[in-house]
């Protein structure tokens, strides 16, 4: 039964990923990264093309545009340091590591693309690295350094690999030191000017789970938070984890659940990770490839035929998410 569901969902996700941008040329850097992860399974050449197109717009500072416009290559939009995401590094590594399943020509292309992208991804990482103020953003930044360490190793650059690992460890330590609030048992953002803490119980506060160097007691606290009434694991609700701004539960997004699953696997919580994977794929199969879903009913919210949801469904269905780094 589940095999039939998986086959149907794979087919629909592939169709959405291939056609989801019709008439919508503006794509954020997050979109590019997430869809590249999906194209790693179906069309790796297209994945490399989209990543390369984004980094062809990179500025000398290392900044990558917050949005890429396919008709205007080289156009960089946002001046904001935090306007872009570090997720492209993880995407590039995912595309590279799946290249072996597509034949010798794709392996050669993947090696060439990685050699072109690695210095540009490293420059972006330097641009984005700043004072640790947001648990979600900085956790993804630390995870990007782990992906860059893998790339450096594949390219025969052990010193660079060590540098990226050291920086990921430093990010994990800084997140604990600066953003952990023992009173609420959550990670909270801090205003970079005043130092005032942001709200507790936010979705961003769950993402330090992506870092294998996060102390075990903090990882366990995040798992307890995920299972609480603020969020509700599938065992409690039957649905994936919704977002939260610290005041109310917000719509469910597949990308948050994809990231949380990565973190659960990183810290050895395989049963919870499988619950999340099963709930996420079942939700999309039952309701369609929406950008978001109602946190109480699971009904689709916003745009249908969302390519990010489709792309991550392919990765969840393939279930090859073996963490590159994990706690012993």
C-alpha positions as CSV (number, residue, x, y, z in Angstrom):
1,X,0.0,0.0,0.0
2,X,2.7,2.5,1.0
3,X,4.7,1.5,-2.1
4,X,1.7,2.6,-4.2
5,X,1.4,5.9,-2.3
6,X,5.2,6.5,-2.7
7,X,5.0,5.9,-6.5
8,X,2.1,8.2,-6.9
9,X,3.7,10.9,-4.8
10,X,7.0,10.6,-6.7
11,X,5.2,11.0,-10.0
12,X,3.3,14.0,-8.9
13,X,6.3,15.6,-7.2
14,X,8.4,15.2,-10.3
15,X,5.7,16.8,-12.4
16,X,5.4,19.8,-10.0
17,X,9.1,20.2,-9.9
18,X,9.3,20.3,-13.7
19,X,6.4,22.7,-14.2
20,X,6.0,24.6,-10.9
21,X,7.8,27.8,-12.1
22,X,5.7,28.3,-15.2
23,X,5.0,32.0,-15.4
24,X,6.8,32.8,-12.2
25,X,10.4,33.7,-13.1
26,X,11.5,35.3,-9.8
27,X,13.1,32.8,-7.5
28,X,14.6,33.3,-4.1
29,X,18.0,31.9,-3.1
30,X,16.1,29.5,-0.8
31,X,14.0,28.3,-3.7
32,X,17.1,27.7,-5.8
33,X,18.7,25.6,-3.0
34,X,15.6,23.6,-2.2
35,X,14.7,22.8,-5.8
36,X,18.3,21.8,-6.5
37,X,17.9,19.1,-3.8
38,X,14.9,17.7,-5.7
39,X,16.6,18.0,-9.1
40,X,19.5,15.9,-7.7
41,X,17.3,12.9,-8.2
42,X,15.6,13.8,-11.5
43,X,17.8,16.2,-13.5
44,X,21.2,17.0,-11.9
45,X,22.3,19.1,-14.8
46,X,19.4,21.4,-14.1
47,X,20.3,21.5,-10.4
48,X,23.8,22.6,-11.3
49,X,22.5,25.2,-13.8
50,X,20.3,26.8,-11.2
51,X,23.0,27.0,-8.5
52,X,25.6,28.3,-11.0
53,X,23.1,30.9,-12.2
54,X,22.7,32.2,-8.6
55,X,26.4,32.4,-8.0
56,X,27.2,34.1,-11.3
57,X,25.4,37.0,-9.7
58,X,27.8,37.0,-6.7
59,X,29.3,40.3,-5.7
60,X,33.0,40.7,-4.8
61,X,32.0,40.9,-1.1
62,X,30.7,37.3,-1.3
63,X,27.1,38.4,-1.2
64,X,24.7,36.3,-3.3
65,X,21.4,37.9,-4.4
66,X,18.3,37.3,-2.3
67,X,16.4,36.7,-5.4
68,X,17.5,35.5,-8.9
69,X,15.7,36.6,-12.0
70,X,16.2,34.1,-14.8
71,X,15.7,36.6,-17.6
72,X,18.4,38.9,-16.1
73,X,21.4,36.8,-15.2
74,X,23.9,38.6,-12.9
75,X,21.3,40.8,-11.3
76,X,21.8,41.0,-7.5
77,X,18.9,42.4,-5.6
78,X,19.1,42.7,-1.8
79,X,21.8,44.7,0.0
80,X,21.0,42.9,3.3
81,X,23.6,40.6,4.8
82,X,20.8,38.4,6.1
83,X,18.8,38.6,2.9
84,X,20.3,35.3,1.6
85,X,20.5,31.8,2.9
86,X,23.4,29.5,3.5
87,X,21.3,26.5,2.4
88,X,23.0,26.5,-1.1
89,X,26.0,24.8,0.4
90,X,23.9,21.9,1.6
91,X,22.1,21.7,-1.7
92,X,25.4,21.6,-3.7
93,X,26.7,18.8,-1.6
94,X,23.4,16.8,-2.0
95,X,23.6,17.2,-5.7
96,X,27.2,16.1,-5.8
97,X,26.8,13.1,-3.6
98,X,23.8,11.8,-5.7
99,X,25.8,12.2,-8.9
100,X,27.1,8.7,-8.8
101,X,23.7,7.4,-9.5
102,X,23.5,9.1,-12.9
103,X,26.4,7.7,-14.8
104,X,30.0,8.7,-15.6
105,X,29.2,11.9,-17.5
106,X,27.2,13.2,-14.5
107,X,30.1,12.3,-12.1
108,X,32.5,14.3,-14.3
109,X,30.2,17.3,-14.4
110,X,29.6,17.1,-10.7
111,X,33.3,17.3,-10.0
112,X,33.7,20.3,-12.3
113,X,30.7,22.1,-10.9
114,X,31.9,21.5,-7.3
115,X,35.3,22.9,-8.1
116,X,33.6,26.0,-9.6
117,X,31.1,26.4,-6.7
118,X,33.3,25.7,-3.7
119,X,35.3,28.9,-3.6
120,X,32.1,30.9,-4.2
121,X,30.2,29.1,-1.5
122,X,33.1,29.7,0.8
123,X,33.1,33.4,0.0
124,X,29.3,33.5,0.7
125,X,30.0,31.9,4.0
126,X,32.5,34.5,5.0
127,X,30.0,37.3,4.0
128,X,27.2,35.7,6.0
129,X,29.3,35.0,9.1
130,X,28.6,37.6,11.7
131,X,27.6,37.9,15.3
132,X,25.4,35.0,16.4
133,X,21.9,36.5,17.0
134,X,19.4,34.1,15.5
135,X,19.2,30.4,16.3
136,X,17.7,29.3,13.0
137,X,19.9,31.4,10.6
138,X,23.0,30.6,12.5
139,X,22.3,26.9,12.8
140,X,21.9,26.7,9.0
141,X,25.1,28.6,8.7
142,X,26.9,26.1,10.9
143,X,25.4,23.2,8.9
144,X,26.6,24.9,5.7
145,X,30.2,24.8,7.1
146,X,29.8,21.0,7.6
147,X,28.7,20.7,3.9
148,X,31.7,22.8,2.9
149,X,33.9,20.5,4.9
150,X,32.6,17.6,2.9
151,X,33.2,19.5,-0.4
152,X,36.8,20.4,0.6
153,X,37.5,16.8,1.5
154,X,36.2,15.7,-1.9
155,X,38.3,18.3,-3.6
156,X,41.5,17.3,-1.8
157,X,41.7,20.3,0.5
158,X,42.1,18.9,4.0
159,X,43.1,22.1,5.7
160,X,40.0,23.8,4.4
161,X,37.9,20.9,5.6
162,X,39.3,21.3,9.1
163,X,38.7,25.0,9.0
164,X,35.0,24.5,8.1
165,X,34.6,21.9,10.9
166,X,36.2,24.1,13.4
167,X,33.9,27.0,12.5
168,X,30.8,24.7,12.7
169,X,31.9,23.7,16.2
170,X,32.4,27.4,17.1
171,X,28.9,28.3,15.9
172,X,27.3,25.5,18.0
173,X,29.2,26.8,21.1
174,X,28.2,30.4,20.4
175,X,24.5,29.5,19.9
176,X,24.5,27.8,23.3
177,X,26.4,30.5,25.0
178,X,24.4,33.5,23.6
179,X,21.0,32.2,22.6
180,X,20.0,29.5,25.1
181,X,17.5,30.6,27.7
182,X,17.4,28.2,30.6
183,X,14.2,29.9,32.0
184,X,12.1,28.8,29.0
185,X,14.3,25.9,27.9
186,X,14.4,27.3,24.4
187,X,16.8,29.0,22.0
188,X,15.8,32.6,21.4
189,X,17.1,35.3,19.0
190,X,18.7,38.4,20.3
191,X,18.5,41.9,19.0
192,X,22.0,42.7,17.6
193,X,21.8,46.3,18.8
194,X,20.1,46.0,22.3
195,X,20.8,42.4,23.1
196,X,17.2,41.9,24.1
197,X,15.9,38.4,23.6
198,X,13.2,37.6,21.1
199,X,10.2,35.4,21.8
200,X,10.5,31.8,23.1
201,X,8.9,28.8,21.4
202,X,9.7,29.8,17.8
203,X,10.4,27.4,14.9
204,X,13.9,29.0,14.5
205,X,14.7,27.9,18.0
206,X,14.4,24.3,17.0
207,X,17.0,24.4,14.2
208,X,20.2,24.2,16.4
209,X,19.3,20.5,16.3
210,X,21.1,20.5,12.8
211,X,24.5,20.9,14.6
212,X,26.1,17.6,15.7
213,X,28.2,19.5,18.3
214,X,25.1,20.8,20.1
215,X,25.3,19.4,23.6
216,X,23.1,16.4,24.3
217,X,21.0,18.2,26.9
218,X,20.2,21.0,24.5
219,X,19.3,18.5,21.8
220,X,17.0,16.7,24.2
221,X,15.4,20.0,25.2
222,X,14.6,20.7,21.5
223,X,13.0,17.3,21.1
224,X,10.9,18.0,24.2
225,X,9.8,21.3,22.7
226,X,9.0,19.7,19.3
227,X,6.7,17.2,21.2
228,X,5.0,19.9,23.2
229,X,1.6,21.6,22.6
230,X,3.4,24.4,20.9
231,X,4.3,22.2,18.0
232,X,3.2,18.6,18.4
233,X,5.0,15.7,16.9
234,X,3.0,13.3,14.6
235,X,2.5,10.9,17.5
236,X,0.5,13.7,19.2
237,X,-1.3,15.3,16.2
238,X,-0.9,12.9,13.2
239,X,0.5,15.9,11.3
240,X,4.0,17.3,10.7
241,X,5.4,20.0,12.9
242,X,4.0,23.5,12.3
243,X,5.9,26.7,12.5
244,X,5.4,29.1,15.5
245,X,6.3,32.7,16.2
246,X,6.2,32.2,19.9
247,X,2.6,33.5,20.1
248,X,0.7,31.1,18.0
249,X,1.0,28.0,15.9
250,X,1.5,28.8,12.2
251,X,1.0,26.8,9.1
252,X,3.0,23.6,8.5
253,X,5.9,23.9,6.0
254,X,7.7,20.9,4.6
255,X,11.0,22.6,4.5
256,X,10.9,23.1,8.3
257,X,10.1,19.4,8.8
258,X,12.8,18.4,6.3
259,X,15.4,20.4,8.4
260,X,14.1,19.0,11.7
261,X,14.3,15.5,10.4
262,X,18.0,16.1,9.4
263,X,18.6,17.3,12.9
264,X,16.9,14.3,14.5
265,X,19.0,11.9,12.4
266,X,22.1,13.9,13.4
267,X,21.5,13.2,17.0
268,X,20.4,9.6,16.7
269,X,16.6,10.0,17.0
270,X,15.7,7.8,14.2
271,X,12.2,6.8,15.3
272,X,11.1,10.4,15.6
273,X,12.8,11.2,12.2
274,X,10.8,8.4,10.6
275,X,7.5,9.6,12.2
276,X,8.2,13.1,10.7
277,X,9.1,11.7,7.3
278,X,6.0,9.5,7.1
279,X,3.7,12.3,8.3
280,X,5.1,14.8,5.8
281,X,4.8,12.6,2.8
282,X,1.3,11.4,3.9
283,X,0.2,15.1,4.3
284,X,1.4,16.0,0.8
285,X,-0.1,12.9,-0.8
286,X,-3.5,13.5,0.8
287,X,-3.7,17.3,0.1
288,X,-1.4,18.2,-2.8
289,X,1.9,20.1,-3.1
290,X,1.0,23.3,-1.3
291,X,3.5,25.9,0.0
292,X,2.0,25.4,3.5
293,X,-0.8,23.5,5.3
294,X,-3.2,24.4,8.1
295,X,-1.7,23.3,11.4
296,X,-4.9,21.8,12.7
297,X,-6.6,20.3,9.7
298,X,-3.7,19.7,7.3
299,X,-5.6,21.5,4.4
300,X,-3.5,23.3,1.9
301,X,-2.8,27.0,2.3
302,X,-1.5,29.4,-0.3
303,X,-0.1,28.4,-3.6
304,X,-0.6,24.9,-5.0
305,X,1.9,23.1,-7.1
306,X,4.8,24.4,-4.9
307,X,8.1,23.3,-6.3
308,X,9.9,23.4,-2.9
309,X,7.4,21.0,-1.4
310,X,7.7,18.8,-4.4
311,X,11.5,18.8,-4.3
312,X,11.7,17.9,-0.6
313,X,9.1,15.2,-1.1
314,X,11.5,13.5,-3.5
315,X,14.3,13.6,-0.9
316,X,12.0,12.3,1.8
317,X,10.8,9.5,-0.4
318,X,14.3,8.5,-1.4
319,X,15.1,8.4,2.3
320,X,18.9,8.6,1.8
321,X,19.5,11.2,4.5
322,X,22.4,9.6,6.2
323,X,24.1,12.4,8.1
324,X,27.6,13.3,7.1
325,X,28.3,14.1,10.8
326,X,26.5,12.6,13.7
327,X,27.0,12.3,17.4
328,X,28.7,9.1,18.4
